Amino acid sequence: MGILSDYFVASPKELRAVSARGVPKALSQVDAKGFGLVPLSSLAQLLDAGEDGVEPGDPVRSGGGYAWFVLKLTAEVVDALAALPDGALEKTSKAMASTEEVDWSPKEVRALLERLRELAREAKKAKKAVYLWTAT
């Protein structure tokens, strides 16, 4: 089945509704199965937005044994995604598709990055955060 990965926008109050079942449908989200922590770290480095892409420390929410968990993306990654121009999007997509961590075509990576860019822009406008929900 692989590692499930969903990126989503939420306020602290909305975050409480996230569980082992996943992200509530009412929240803006992107299904990104296979594009979890390791690819996010590579993306953060490509965007010159830090090394990990997520805030340090324990997950902001998790289930027993960390079968599922939620991490908050750093402000640097969200800002870099929100500001990503189309030209850089193309270059970044090709670079990500060529990494070992991503088994997607440049076109598939570009589609994901476009959706993540929109999530980042929505989060900034609404003064909310972007999170990564992961389950195995």
FIPA-640193 format. One record per residue: x, y, z of N, C-alpha, C in turn. Coordinates in steps of 0.2 Angstrom, whole numbers, plus 5000, padded with zeros to 4 digits. Example, Ala and Ser with C-alpha at 12.3 -4.5 7.8 and 13.67 -1.06 7.14 Angstrom:
2
506649725039506249785039506649845039506449895035506849955036506450005039
! end
This chain:
136
500449945000500050005000500450065000501050065003501450125003501350175009501650235008501550285013501050335011500550345014500050395013500250465015500150515011500350585012499850625010499650675014499150725012499350785015499450835011499550905013498950945014498850985019498251025020498351085024497851125023497851195027497351195033497551215038497151215044497351265049496851285053496951325059497151275065497351305071497451255076496851225078496251255078495651225080495451175075495551185068495351135063495851075064496451085066496951035066496650975071496250995076496050945081495650895078495350905072494850855069495250805064495950815064496350765060496450705064496350645061496450585065496750535061496750475063496950415060496550405053495950425053495550425047495750475042496150515044496450565039496250635040496250675035496050745035495350755033494950795037494250805035494150835028493650815025493550835018493450905018493250935023493051015023493651055023494251025024494951065024495251055017495551115014495851105008496451065009496551015004497050965004497250944998497850914998498150884992498350814994498150764990498350694991498950684987499550664991500150664988500550594990500150544989500450474991501150464988501650454992502350444990502750504990502450564992502850624992502750654999503150615003503150625011503750665013503950645019504450685022505150685018505350635015506050635012505950675006505450665001505450714996505350784998504950795003504850865005505450895008505950865011506550885013506950905007506950865001507350874995507050944992506350944992506051004989506251074993506251065000506451125004507151145002507551095001508251114999508351144992507951124987507951144981507651224981507151234985506851304986507251344990507851324993508251364997507851385003507451335006507051355011507151305017507751295019507951255025508051185022508251145027508451075026507851025026507351035031506950975032506250995029506051055029505351075027504851075032504951045038504451035043504751065049504351085054504651115060504951065064505451075068505751025072505351005078505550945081505150925087504650865085504250855090503750795089503250825084502850775082502250785077501750825081501350875078500850915081500250865083500150815080499650765081499950695079499750645083499950575081499550525084499550465081499150405084499650355087499450315091499850265094500350235090500950235093501550205089501750245083501450305082501550345076501350305070500850275070500550245064500250295059500150355062499950415058500150475062500350525059500650585062500550645057500550705061500450765057501050815059501350835054501950885055501750955051501951005054501851075052502451095047502251115041502751135037503051205039503751215038504051285040503751335036503751395039503551455036503951475030504651455030505051465024504851425018504651355019504451315014503751345011503251365016502651385013502751455009503151495012503351565008503651545001504151495001504451484995503951454990503551404992503051374988502551434985502251474990501851524988502051574983502751584983503051634979503351604972503251534972503651504966503351524959503751554955503451574948503451514944503051514938502951464934503651434931504051484929504751464926505151414931505151434938505451404943505151334944504451334943504051274945504251224940504351234934504551194929505251164930505751204932506451184934506451144940506051164945506051124951505651054950505151054946504850984944505350934941505750964937506150924933506750894938506950944942507450924947507150874952506550884955506250834959506150764956505950764950505850704946506450664945507050694945507650654944507950634951507650644956507950624963507750544964508050514968507950444970507250434974507150494978506550484982505850494978505850514972505250524969505250484963504750444962504650394957504050424952504050484950503550524946503850554941503450564935503750604930503750674931504150714928504150784929503450824928503050794924502350814923501950804929502050744932501650734938501850774944502550784944502850824950502550894949502550924943502350984942501650994944501150954942500450954944500450954952500850914955500850914963501050984965501651004963501951074965501451134964501051124958500551184957500051174962499851114964499251114969499551134976500151114978500551134984500551214984500751244978500851314978500151344980499651324977498951344979498751344986498951284989498851274996499251325000499851334998500251385002499951455001499751474995499451534995498851544999498451494999497751495003497951505010498451465012498651465020498851535021499251565017499551635019498951685019498551685014497951725014497551715020497351655022496951645028497351645034497951655034498351655040498351595044498351535040498351475043499051435041499051375043499751335042499551285037500151255034500051195030500451145034500051085033500251025037500350965032500750915035500850855031500550795036500050765033499750705037500050645034500350595038500650535035500450475039500250425035500150355038500450305034500550245037500850195034500350135033
! end
